[in-house]
Amino acid sequence: MSRPVQYGGQALIEGVMMRGPKVTAMAIRLPNGEIEVTKREIKVWSAHLFWKLPLIRGFVALIDSLIVGTKALMFSANRAVGEEEGEELSFGEMALTMVLSLGFGLLLFVGLPTGFAHLLKAKVPGVVLQNLLEGGIRLVVFFAYILLISRMKDIQRVFQYHGAEHKAIYTHEAGLELTVENARPFSTLHPRCGTSFLLIVVVVSIFVFAFLGLDPLWWRILSRIVLMPLVAGVAYEILKFSARHMDSPNWHWLIAPGLLLQKLTTREPDDQQLEVALAALQGVLESGQELS
């Protein structure tokens, strides 16, 4: 018996993207108040069995989500302000956006913690202690970053759509009709959220990097970057496992930290935002039936 499809999504600028196995649907609240739903068939570049193997599939999913998510964000930013032209990124613009995003992430979450820990090598000697210190600094930087962006007014509205996305998915998973009344009571926190995934990545990196060498500094930084696919792969498997056992009290300790962190990255949505999230999910469900 095949497992039920697990739908996921992403908050956009004045909208929500929902994703199924074959289709994405972006629902955007236009300046005139109408909801525009745009559906796109997913171009599967990782269909080969090799890319679906455990550990490998996690990093593939991360890269794929980054590409699809960046395109969706740019599209929503243009449509939310009523622009008809320029919603598609060129290959060069997409590549530049990806490089800048990855570069900023590596600088903030790899370069900064590793470099700062290296400066304290005389006061905190030893491979294991140094790497644990580096991991602790990375956790602090991660939490500080989340806390900082959660206080930005524009981002808070995006986080409301994030909460709406989770409520819509819960409504579908409960087998209820996709209405605002049915979605409203559900939680804004969901175990399969990308926020939980990022937290797991940071925690897993502490264990993976614990026994790596320290010198020279360039090698210390490079080794972290090289092992990031492995870290992402392990984190993805943990996330999938925790999602399958979300109702088990025995595994609540594994899910709880990510849910707590989502209190910063989600907000309670209003009914209009719920309408948008439900429209996106409905678009995916309808398209999935058409393509099946």
BAFI-3210 file (N, C-alpha, C; in Angstrom, 3 decimals, decimal comma, padded with zeros to 6 digits):
// residues 292
n [1|2|3|4|5|6|7|8|9|10|11|12|13|14|15|16|17|18|19|20|21|22|23|24|25|26|27|28|29|30|31|32|33|34|35|36|37|38|39|40|41|42|43|44|45|46|47|48|49|50|51|52|53|54|55|56|57|58|59|60|61|62|63|64|65|66|67|68|69|70|71|72|73|74|75|76|77|78|79|80|81|82|83|84|85|86|87|88|89|90|91|92|93|94|95|96|97|98|99|100|101|102|103|104|105|106|107|108|109|110|111|112|113|114|115|116|117|118|119|120|121|122|123|124|125|126|127|128|129|130|131|132|133|134|135|136|137|138|139|140|141|142|143|144|145|146|147|148|149|150|151|152|153|154|155|156|157|158|159|160|161|162|163|164|165|166|167|168|169|170|171|172|173|174|175|176|177|178|179|180|181|182|183|184|185|186|187|188|189|190|191|192|193|194|195|196|197|198|199|200|201|202|203|204|205|206|207|208|209|210|211|212|213|214|215|216|217|218|219|220|221|222|223|224|225|226|227|228|229|230|231|232|233|234|235|236|237|238|239|240|241|242|243|244|245|246|247|248|249|250|251|252|253|254|255|256|257|258|259|260|261|262|263|264|265|266|267|268|269|270|271|272|273|274|275|276|277|278|279|280|281|282|283|284|285|286|287|288|289|290|291|292]
n.u [000,847|000,629|002,075|000,298|000,273|002,517|002,048|003,700|004,786|005,395|005,808|005,086|005,548|002,808|001,390|001,144|002,937|002,168|003,167|003,088|003,611|003,811|003,129|003,280|001,540|000,906|-000,594|-001,592|-002,333|-003,624|-003,157|-005,741|-007,312|-008,158|-007,601|-005,014|-004,205|-001,530|-000,412|002,123|003,820|006,031|009,395|011,164|014,326|015,750|015,057|016,259|017,037|019,269|019,433|017,462|018,182|018,616|020,099|021,452|019,206|018,329|020,046|019,654|016,933|017,080|018,537|016,825|014,513|015,474|015,915|013,331|011,896|013,118|012,482|009,691|009,377|010,374|008,539|006,144|006,708|006,680|004,028|002,481|002,652|001,468|002,785|003,088|005,048|008,261|008,196|009,491|012,584|015,708|018,212|020,759|020,175|018,967|021,080|022,897|021,432|021,240|023,956|024,669|022,916|023,722|026,376|026,118|024,872|026,851|028,929|027,777|026,947|028,953|031,602|031,758|031,191|033,226|035,607|035,561|035,683|038,178|039,829|039,754|041,293|043,549|042,552|040,577|041,556|042,228|040,822|038,124|036,833|037,194|035,708|033,189|032,776|032,697|030,344|028,498|028,647|027,664|025,010|024,116|024,409|022,576|020,099|020,060|019,903|017,380|015,754|016,227|015,244|012,628|011,558|011,201|008,962|007,828|008,582|007,168|004,587|004,922|005,466|002,959|001,602|003,090|002,204|-000,453|-000,091|000,689|-001,649|-003,466|-002,398|-002,622|-005,424|-006,066|-004,717|-006,230|-008,454|-010,526|-012,869|-011,578|-011,838|-012,032|-013,162|-012,754|-009,979|-009,081|-008,898|-006,568|-003,075|-000,300|002,116|004,203|005,531|006,999|008,141|010,311|011,804|012,224|013,804|016,146|017,070|017,660|019,715|021,749|022,209|022,939|025,275|027,054|027,706|028,733|030,948|032,540|034,963|036,707|039,696|041,634|043,534|045,100|043,319|041,900|041,472|039,895|037,541|036,888|036,474|034,080|032,295|032,489|031,387|028,750|026,653|026,378|025,605|023,160|021,790|021,596|020,102|017,721|016,719|016,221|014,250|012,174|011,679|010,827|008,494|006,919|006,388|004,978|002,777|003,441|004,096|006,551|008,482|008,310|010,179|012,008|010,725|009,851|011,818|012,043|009,392|009,094|010,881|009,553|007,686|008,778|008,993|006,500|003,245|-000,025|-002,441|-004,728|-008,163|-008,248|-005,672|-005,622|-007,453|-005,932|-003,842|-005,319|-006,404|-004,099|-003,345|-005,616|-005,365|-003,105|-004,049|-006,185|-004,807|-003,150|-004,973|-005,788|-003,479|-002,937]
n.v [-001,193|002,142|005,074|007,910|011,054|013,556|016,809|019,915|023,307|026,866|030,083|033,124|036,411|038,121|035,758|032,151|029,217|025,982|022,590|019,598|016,152|016,414|018,983|022,537|025,128|028,509|030,848|034,123|037,169|039,731|043,320|044,337|042,853|040,357|036,778|035,236|032,290|030,418|027,730|025,285|022,780|020,436|020,252|017,488|016,960|015,202|012,504|010,028|006,922|006,949|009,528|009,432|007,939|007,194|009,720|010,895|011,962|013,980|016,247|016,748|017,406|019,767|021,541|021,562|022,654|025,184|026,297|026,198|027,602|030,142|031,095|031,189|033,107|035,450|035,668|036,071|038,486|040,298|040,000|040,666|043,387|044,111|043,957|043,165|042,362|040,745|038,678|036,298|034,807|035,210|032,856|033,745|035,645|033,985|032,265|034,098|034,989|032,598|032,071|034,314|033,954|031,436|032,074|034,061|032,535|030,586|032,225|033,334|031,121|029,246|030,351|032,524|031,293|029,296|030,766|032,482|030,651|029,620|031,754|031,627|029,507|029,220|029,576|027,690|024,783|021,757|019,304|018,275|019,947|022,426|022,127|021,661|024,124|025,705|024,661|025,446|028,237|028,446|027,661|029,787|031,953|031,165|031,163|033,873|035,102|034,186|035,303|038,024|038,541|037,875|040,015|041,975|044,065|043,659|041,023|039,721|039,655|037,880|035,660|035,246|034,239|031,945|030,579|030,243|028,523|026,139|025,598|025,089|022,749|020,992|020,871|019,498|017,083|016,150|015,334|017,067|019,400|021,994|024,741|028,050|028,078|025,448|025,331|027,258|026,518|024,959|024,325|026,595|025,439|022,959|019,672|019,026|021,311|023,695|025,270|023,615|021,729|023,223|023,747|021,142|020,586|022,327|021,243|018,583|019,098|019,746|017,284|015,877|017,437|017,236|015,833|016,662|018,015|020,944|022,721|023,894|027,110|027,558|024,981|023,991|025,469|024,738|021,960|021,852|022,904|021,004|018,774|019,455|018,438|015,810|016,388|017,704|015,585|013,672|015,202|015,514|012,890|012,512|014,447|013,428|011,025|011,955|013,275|011,149|010,038|011,848|011,822|010,209|009,801|008,936|009,973|012,660|014,384|014,669|016,166|018,455|020,684|021,881|022,667|024,558|026,512|027,335|029,036|031,473|031,809|031,631|033,127|033,876|033,642|035,845|035,585|036,140|035,567|032,852|032,026|032,375|030,489|028,109|028,193|027,829|025,206|023,816|024,228|022,659|020,098|019,773|019,917|017,718|015,626|015,972|015,318|012,730]
n.w [000,000|-000,921|000,554|001,895|000,151|001,161|001,514|001,011|001,672|001,184|002,505|000,844|-000,649|000,221|-000,219|-000,774|-001,557|-002,563|-002,733|-004,567|-005,613|-008,413|-009,176|-008,567|-006,847|-006,759|-004,784|-004,778|-003,164|-004,820|-005,487|-005,929|-004,322|-005,144|-005,414|-007,001|-008,639|-009,635|-011,467|-011,820|-013,559|-012,164|-012,986|-013,067|-012,175|-010,760|-010,982|-011,212|-009,642|-007,984|-006,870|-005,041|-002,927|000,592|002,714|000,454|-000,851|000,825|000,574|-002,119|-002,085|-000,606|-002,292|-004,502|-003,345|-002,708|-005,245|-006,459|-004,522|-004,513|-007,084|-006,806|-004,781|-006,022|-008,096|-006,652|-005,383|-007,485|-008,490|-006,285|-006,117|-008,375|-010,840|-014,240|-015,916|-016,037|-014,172|-014,402|-013,710|-015,312|-016,502|-015,783|-013,767|-011,904|-011,276|-010,151|-007,926|-006,477|-005,949|-004,381|-002,197|-001,184|-000,629|001,371|003,359|003,907|004,831|007,139|008,724|008,608|008,090|010,032|012,699|012,691|012,293|014,553|016,684|016,134|016,756|019,480|020,155|021,779|024,348|024,530|024,157|022,222|020,042|020,143|022,063|020,870|018,507|019,574|020,790|018,498|017,345|019,289|019,043|016,459|016,828|018,451|016,676|014,729|016,155|016,884|014,393|013,453|015,440|015,017|012,366|012,799|014,092|012,255|010,564|007,956|007,490|009,464|008,471|006,345|007,899|008,981|006,763|006,608|008,888|008,044|005,900|007,222|008,713|006,651|005,529|007,711|007,826|005,462|005,976|008,065|006,774|006,252|004,777|002,726|004,100|005,518|008,067|008,958|008,932|010,699|013,575|013,783|014,586|014,144|013,962|012,583|012,194|009,836|008,931|007,301|009,042|011,275|010,009|009,411|012,004|012,841|011,035|011,981|014,547|013,937|012,559|014,602|015,746|013,529|012,819|015,028|015,449|013,521|011,969|013,007|011,951|008,915|009,154|006,772|005,838|007,870|007,536|004,886|005,130|006,520|004,658|002,590|003,814|004,167|002,430|003,479|006,121|005,650|004,486|006,585|008,413|006,990|006,922|009,634|010,023|008,386|009,709|012,228|011,447|010,633|013,067|014,537|016,192|018,252|021,659|022,551|020,901|021,056|022,125|020,109|018,230|019,509|019,918|017,333|016,886|018,913|018,020|015,759|016,773|016,554|013,799|012,702|012,578|013,879|011,410|009,572|008,421|005,678|004,844|005,373|003,432|001,126|001,472|001,505|-001,055|-002,572|-001,829|-002,679|-005,392|-005,985|-005,320|-007,141|-009,592|-009,344|-009,518|-012,133|-013,525|-012,804]
ca.u [000,000|001,438|001,859|-000,386|001,169|002,763|002,170|004,479|004,572|006,312|005,202|005,581|005,124|001,355|000,896|001,629|003,152|002,008|003,857|002,775|004,611|003,917|002,703|003,254|000,512|001,170|-001,761|-001,129|-003,363|-003,277|-003,518|-007,183|-007,978|-008,434|-006,581|-004,561|-003,549|-000,698|000,029|003,254|004,247|007,396|010,388|011,928|015,704|016,395|014,195|017,052|016,960|020,426|019,161|016,427|018,734|018,748|021,243|021,635|017,967|018,161|020,746|018,958|015,698|017,444|018,876|015,610|013,625|016,068|015,674|011,887|011,469|013,603|011,644|008,352|009,458|010,507|007,256|005,143|007,061|006,209|002,571|001,853|002,597|000,717|003,626|002,771|006,261|009,448|008,024|010,384|014,017|016,566|019,176|021,831|019,656|018,754|022,392|023,456|020,667|021,639|025,334|024,655|022,234|024,599|027,548|025,744|024,634|028,132|029,663|027,135|026,793|030,180|032,786|031,750|031,426|034,515|036,661|035,542|036,200|039,617|040,489|039,777|041,945|044,488|041,797|039,795|042,379|041,721|039,979|036,710|036,328|037,144|034,594|031,955|032,644|032,251|028,946|027,722|028,582|026,775|023,646|023,810|024,246|021,326|018,977|020,085|019,423|015,929|015,133|016,337|014,326|011,247|011,115|011,015|007,524|007,458|008,769|006,105|003,436|005,276|005,325|001,532|001,321|003,726|001,240|-001,608|000,322|000,628|-003,054|-004,089|-001,911|-003,273|-006,820|-006,086|-004,290|-007,334|-009,534|-011,623|-013,036|-010,633|-012,527|-011,419|-013,709|-012,097|-008,538|-008,789|-008,495|-005,332|-001,847|000,595|003,384|004,121|006,817|007,760|008,489|011,713|012,466|012,678|014,895|017,355|017,560|018,276|020,986|022,727|022,525|023,675|026,624|027,897|028,192|029,531|032,207|033,163|036,312|037,487|040,904|041,506|044,522|044,998|041,960|041,219|041,026|038,813|036,331|036,582|035,948|032,664|031,532|032,489|030,533|027,382|025,676|026,156|024,843|021,788|021,195|021,240|019,032|016,492|016,198|015,672|012,995|011,178|011,360|010,041|007,172|006,148|006,072|004,577|001,746|003,959|004,686|007,933|009,392|007,970|011,406|012,708|009,942|009,562|012,670|011,676|008,095|009,322|011,526|008,546|006,953|009,395|008,898|005,102|002,320|-001,428|-002,923|-006,123|-008,973|-007,878|-004,438|-006,019|-008,063|-004,848|-003,169|-006,247|-006,501|-002,878|-003,428|-006,673|-004,799|-002,231|-004,881|-006,911|-003,856|-002,692|-006,011|-005,794|-002,282|-002,821]
ca.v [000,000|003,357|006,055|009,127|012,138|014,597|018,087|020,938|024,637|027,950|031,413|034,046|037,794|038,155|034,525|030,844|028,188|024,601|021,693|018,184|015,356|016,765|020,351|023,571|026,146|029,734|031,711|035,464|038,190|040,862|044,619|044,587|041,993|039,030|035,742|034,673|030,993|030,037|026,343|024,924|021,388|020,336|019,630|016,585|016,760|014,230|011,330|008,802|006,242|007,318|010,773|009,176|007,106|007,876|010,638|011,683|012,660|015,163|017,379|017,018|018,109|021,105|022,335|021,705|023,591|026,504|026,776|026,425|028,629|031,450|031,491|031,517|034,372|036,535|035,761|036,657|039,882|041,078|039,948|041,310|044,834|044,326|044,015|042,133|041,916|040,473|037,732|035,166|035,055|034,642|031,900|034,500|036,225|032,878|031,807|035,117|034,949|031,386|032,236|035,282|033,351|030,415|032,746|034,688|031,469|029,988|033,209|033,534|029,911|028,440|031,190|033,268|030,434|028,620|031,756|032,967|029,575|029,515|032,823|031,251|028,197|029,201|029,502|026,444|023,878|020,413|019,183|018,097|021,149|023,498|021,900|021,872|025,571|026,172|024,288|026,308|029,567|028,336|027,652|031,146|032,767|030,740|031,685|035,334|035,452|033,960|036,288|039,341|038,699|037,738|041,306|042,891|044,185|043,020|039,579|039,204|039,341|036,630|034,597|034,952|033,318|030,688|029,934|029,861|027,336|024,980|025,323|024,491|021,371|020,238|020,670|018,410|015,840|015,713|014,880|018,025|020,290|023,111|026,002|028,872|027,654|024,203|025,539|028,235|026,007|024,180|024,976|027,167|024,707|021,666|018,957|018,945|022,675|023,966|025,802|022,454|021,131|024,024|023,510|019,811|020,721|022,950|020,301|017,456|019,562|019,704|015,908|015,489|018,183|017,189|015,261|017,119|018,757|022,379|023,535|025,360|027,633|027,383|023,589|023,848|025,998|023,932|020,655|022,032|023,086|019,735|017,807|019,937|017,496|014,728|016,947|017,915|014,269|013,108|016,027|015,218|011,601|012,721|015,183|012,504|010,082|012,650|013,562|009,901|009,687|013,102|011,572|009,284|010,480|008,482|010,740|014,084|015,135|014,925|017,129|019,649|021,870|022,533|023,319|025,754|027,517|027,850|030,123|032,698|031,920|031,628|034,000|033,527|034,359|036,255|034,742|036,381|034,822|031,443|031,826|032,265|029,204|027,051|028,252|027,217|023,761|023,327|024,217|021,482|018,892|019,676|019,632|016,353|014,734|016,093|014,714|011,330]
ca.w [000,000|-001,010|001,605|001,440|-000,264|002,158|000,824|001,704|001,123|001,514|002,536|-000,169|-000,457|000,068|-000,806|-000,336|-002,564|-002,140|-003,652|-004,565|-006,347|-009,826|-009,466|-007,545|-007,051|-006,011|-004,609|-004,417|-002,969|-005,672|-004,910|-006,021|-003,354|-005,692|-005,246|-008,271|-008,461|-010,778|-011,326|-012,675|-013,471|-011,651|-013,860|-012,191|-012,644|-009,871|-011,009|-011,151|-008,348|-007,166|-006,156|-004,049|-001,862|001,887|002,888|-000,763|-001,200|001,657|-000,026|-003,376|-001,743|-000,161|-003,472|-005,297|-002,646|-002,822|-006,607|-006,646|-003,582|-004,959|-008,215|-006,313|-004,048|-006,977|-008,789|-005,749|-005,128|-008,626|-008,620|-005,128|-006,353|-009,611|-012,036|-015,222|-016,591|-015,250|-013,085|-014,618|-013,576|-016,346|-015,953|-015,130|-012,532|-010,982|-010,830|-009,270|-006,684|-005,763|-005,471|-003,286|-001,063|-000,621|-000,084|002,641|004,328|004,299|005,622|008,436|009,528|008,577|008,261|011,292|013,875|012,616|012,497|015,932|017,530|015,864|017,501|020,900|020,247|022,911|025,598|024,503|023,343|021,980|018,852|020,467|022,724|019,875|017,599|020,330|020,909|017,182|017,208|020,174|018,423|015,300|017,360|018,899|015,469|014,099|016,939|016,799|013,054|013,435|016,322|014,386|011,235|013,278|014,606|011,138|010,317|006,688|007,631|010,313|007,610|005,668|008,893|009,082|005,663|006,996|009,773|007,230|005,140|008,117|009,038|005,470|005,418|008,781|007,454|004,479|006,631|008,921|005,919|006,299|003,637|002,799|004,356|006,561|009,358|009,353|009,091|011,745|014,893|013,783|015,032|013,131|014,071|011,898|012,294|008,586|008,535|006,982|010,236|012,031|009,245|009,604|013,364|012,849|010,317|012,880|015,628|013,356|012,197|015,804|015,906|012,359|012,799|016,358|015,480|012,373|012,302|013,252|011,231|009,025|009,211|005,484|005,774|008,840|006,899|003,697|005,530|006,874|003,418|001,868|004,506|004,299|001,858|004,434|007,236|005,173|004,270|007,893|008,970|006,246|007,376|010,982|009,862|007,859|010,779|013,253|010,889|010,638|014,451|015,169|017,198|019,260|022,827|022,742|020,047|021,138|022,432|018,854|017,472|020,310|019,687|016,079|017,072|019,727|017,176|014,834|017,419|016,047|012,339|012,284|013,301|013,652|010,216|009,540|007,536|004,278|004,581|005,309|002,121|000,146|001,665|001,097|-002,518|-003,106|-001,629|-003,559|-006,738|-006,107|-005,285|-008,411|-010,667|-009,145|-010,032|-013,585|-014,099|-012,400]
c.u [000,885|001,080|001,103|000,621|001,292|003,017|002,955|004,261|005,623|005,542|005,883|005,226|003,637|000,815|001,520|001,846|002,945|002,604|003,412|003,833|004,845|003,730|002,968|002,119|000,834|-000,097|-001,282|-002,339|-002,934|-003,699|-005,020|-007,993|-008,283|-007,282|-006,267|-003,810|-002,817|-000,141|001,171|003,613|005,714|008,279|011,327|013,303|016,408|015,606|014,971|017,063|018,098|020,136|018,107|016,909|018,798|020,089|021,447|020,394|017,753|018,813|020,099|017,686|015,973|017,736|017,637|014,657|014,147|015,799|014,207|011,402|011,899|012,780|010,266|008,346|009,542|009,197|006,224|005,432|006,564|004,687|001,881|001,763|001,978|001,542|003,289|004,025|007,334|009,268|008,931|011,838|014,749|017,542|020,289|021,397|019,452|020,081|023,011|022,752|021,073|023,026|025,378|024,010|023,113|025,832|027,270|025,538|025,924|028,950|029,104|027,196|027,993|031,387|032,851|031,969|032,794|035,658|036,730|036,077|037,706|040,409|040,638|040,503|042,904|043,757|040,953|040,537|041,706|040,724|038,492|036,120|036,215|035,939|033,238|031,704|032,134|030,772|028,046|027,567|027,630|025,314|023,216|023,557|022,913|020,114|018,901|019,552|017,904|015,210|015,128|015,324|012,873|010,688|010,893|009,538|007,101|007,561|007,669|004,862|003,697|005,103|003,863|001,104|001,957|002,788|000,015|-001,306|000,198|-000,809|-003,763|-003,672|-002,528|-004,723|-006,960|-005,730|-005,372|-008,533|-010,731|-011,706|-012,155|-011,384|-011,818|-011,889|-013,033|-010,618|-008,195|-008,303|-007,132|-004,125|-001,085|001,935|003,242|005,492|007,638|008,245|009,986|012,481|013,019|013,862|016,200|017,943|018,243|019,620|022,070|023,157|023,342|025,099|027,571|028,506|029,095|030,901|033,048|034,620|037,150|038,679|040,683|042,402|044,793|043,541|041,212|040,695|039,853|037,487|035,909|035,977|034,479|031,805|031,397|031,515|029,081|026,355|025,369|025,302|023,373|021,069|020,743|020,062|017,695|015,870|015,601|014,336|011,883|010,732|010,463|008,630|006,299|005,695|005,601|003,529|002,204|004,573|006,137|008,943|009,117|009,205|012,178|012,029|009,867|010,479|012,318|010,347|008,241|009,941|010,528|007,662|007,534|009,139|007,466|004,316|000,901|-001,948|-004,351|-006,855|-008,617|-006,600|-004,702|-006,651|-007,004|-004,169|-004,043|-006,409|-005,285|-002,933|-004,486|-006,170|-003,902|-003,051|-005,627|-005,988|-003,331|-003,685|-006,035|-004,637|-002,164|-003,463]
c.v [001,246|004,321|007,261|010,223|013,151|015,913|019,068|022,279|025,627|029,257|032,305|035,479|037,883|036,890|033,281|029,973|026,831|023,693|020,257|017,425|015,838|018,247|021,256|024,537|027,330|030,572|033,046|036,385|039,439|042,188|044,923|043,684|040,597|038,071|035,147|033,376|030,624|028,636|026,058|023,467|021,347|019,635|018,794|016,343|015,675|012,930|010,018|008,249|006,652|008,538|010,595|008,283|007,885|008,600|011,510|012,530|013,930|016,392|017,759|017,814|019,544|022,020|022,598|022,720|025,018|027,111|027,141|027,565|030,028|031,969|031,941|032,849|035,561|036,754|036,466|038,125|040,778|041,129|040,687|042,823|045,156|044,416|042,858|041,538|041,553|039,469|036,512|035,596|034,460|033,678|032,632|035,093|035,140|032,397|032,800|035,109|033,749|031,529|033,184|034,696|032,310|031,043|033,389|033,634|030,840|030,939|033,297|032,292|028,960|029,308|031,877|032,374|029,768|029,589|032,247|031,912|029,431|030,579|032,488|029,931|028,110|029,030|028,232|025,456|022,518|020,370|019,155|019,362|022,316|023,347|022,034|023,369|026,166|025,868|025,150|027,708|029,540|028,342|029,062|032,053|032,444|031,309|033,208|035,809|035,312|035,021|037,673|039,517|038,588|039,049|042,344|042,879|043,458|041,501|038,979|038,870|038,061|035,456|034,277|033,997|031,950|029,897|029,452|028,606|026,078|024,611|024,646|023,025|020,481|019,910|019,515|017,082|015,284|015,221|015,798|018,829|021,518|024,435|026,751|028,414|026,381|024,408|026,364|027,616|025,324|025,027|025,581|026,433|023,332|020,985|018,935|020,309|022,807|024,562|024,676|021,795|021,894|023,836|022,154|019,840|021,275|021,970|019,124|017,862|019,531|018,316|015,497|016,156|017,982|016,738|015,646|017,946|020,262|023,243|022,972|025,819|027,394|025,959|023,351|024,336|025,126|022,588|020,741|022,144|021,766|018,738|018,270|019,029|016,331|015,200|017,127|016,590|013,624|013,871|015,730|013,906|011,714|013,437|014,263|011,514|010,738|012,956|012,314|009,516|010,906|012,910|010,643|010,048|010,098|009,315|012,234|014,950|015,499|016,032|018,488|020,849|022,618|023,260|024,596|026,871|028,127|028,926|031,475|032,895|031,785|032,618|033,525|034,328|034,861|035,405|034,926|035,629|033,320|031,119|031,608|030,908|028,045|027,018|027,608|025,700|023,141|023,252|023,013|020,205|018,688|019,309|018,209|015,339|014,772|015,334|013,224|010,397]
c.w [000,000|000,114|001,061|001,112|000,861|001,418|001,688|001,065|001,552|001,503|001,506|000,226|-000,786|-000,592|-000,203|-001,558|-001,909|-003,202|-003,455|-005,344|-007,778|-010,121|-008,267|-007,889|-006,159|-005,976|-004,063|-004,238|-003,743|-005,013|-004,958|-005,088|-003,852|-005,412|-006,611|-007,982|-009,749|-010,538|-012,297|-012,462|-013,063|-012,673|-012,996|-012,792|-011,831|-009,815|-010,896|-009,738|-007,416|-006,302|-005,063|-002,903|-000,552|001,990|001,658|-001,051|-000,379|001,054|-001,357|-003,117|-001,317|-001,347|-004,327|-004,663|-002,748|-004,194|-006,807|-005,758|-003,989|-006,133|-007,742|-005,568|-004,991|-007,739|-007,915|-005,473|-006,250|-008,701|-007,477|-005,284|-007,707|-010,860|-012,958|-015,829|-015,573|-014,139|-013,216|-014,465|-014,766|-015,683|-015,208|-013,813|-011,468|-010,408|-009,850|-007,918|-005,836|-005,158|-004,280|-002,031|-000,380|000,024|001,264|003,723|004,816|005,169|007,032|009,313|009,477|008,885|009,616|012,513|013,874|012,894|013,932|016,891|017,358|016,621|018,982|021,139|021,427|024,242|025,693|023,603|023,159|020,847|019,215|021,086|021,743|018,950|018,294|020,540|019,601|016,969|018,076|019,608|017,236|015,743|017,777|017,693|014,786|014,833|016,852|015,454|012,964|014,263|015,678|013,272|011,688|013,803|013,498|010,720|009,054|006,790|008,487|009,491|006,810|006,631|009,173|007,964|005,921|007,910|009,012|006,412|005,996|008,459|007,863|005,329|006,493|008,422|006,468|005,135|007,555|008,105|005,889|005,000|003,822|002,895|005,474|007,938|009,861|009,649|010,323|013,069|014,934|014,194|013,858|013,094|013,438|011,900|011,015|008,107|008,236|008,142|011,082|011,340|009,463|010,998|013,455|012,136|011,242|013,970|015,097|013,014|013,397|015,970|014,749|012,376|014,057|016,339|014,268|012,830|012,368|012,372|009,842|008,965|007,910|005,338|006,725|008,242|005,717|004,065|005,920|005,624|002,665|002,493|004,656|003,612|002,791|005,601|006,841|004,967|005,567|008,498|008,291|006,709|008,772|010,907|009,369|008,934|011,824|012,752|010,883|012,048|015,240|016,263|018,312|020,433|023,065|021,956|020,088|021,397|021,160|018,055|018,167|020,027|018,404|016,174|017,892|018,891|016,188|015,462|017,017|014,556|011,812|013,141|012,999|012,459|010,390|008,501|006,063|003,911|004,529|003,957|001,051|000,250|001,208|-000,414|-003,169|-002,989|-002,525|-004,993|-006,986|-006,179|-006,607|-009,563|-010,570|-009,681|-011,556|-014,218|-013,777|-013,433]
res [m|s|r|p|v|q|y|g|g|q|a|l|i|e|g|v|m|m|r|g|p|k|v|t|a|m|a|i|r|l|p|n|g|e|i|e|v|t|k|r|e|i|k|v|w|s|a|h|l|f|w|k|l|p|l|i|r|g|f|v|a|l|i|d|s|l|i|v|g|t|k|a|l|m|f|s|a|n|r|a|v|g|e|e|e|g|e|e|l|s|f|g|e|m|a|l|t|m|v|l|s|l|g|f|g|l|l|l|f|v|g|l|p|t|g|f|a|h|l|l|k|a|k|v|p|g|v|v|l|q|n|l|l|e|g|g|i|r|l|v|v|f|f|a|y|i|l|l|i|s|r|m|k|d|i|q|r|v|f|q|y|h|g|a|e|h|k|a|i|y|t|h|e|a|g|l|e|l|t|v|e|n|a|r|p|f|s|t|l|h|p|r|c|g|t|s|f|l|l|i|v|v|v|v|s|i|f|v|f|a|f|l|g|l|d|p|l|w|w|r|i|l|s|r|i|v|l|m|p|l|v|a|g|v|a|y|e|i|l|k|f|s|a|r|h|m|d|s|p|n|w|h|w|l|i|a|p|g|l|l|l|q|k|l|t|t|r|e|p|d|d|q|q|l|e|v|a|l|a|a|l|q|g|v|l|e|s|g|q|e|l|s]
***
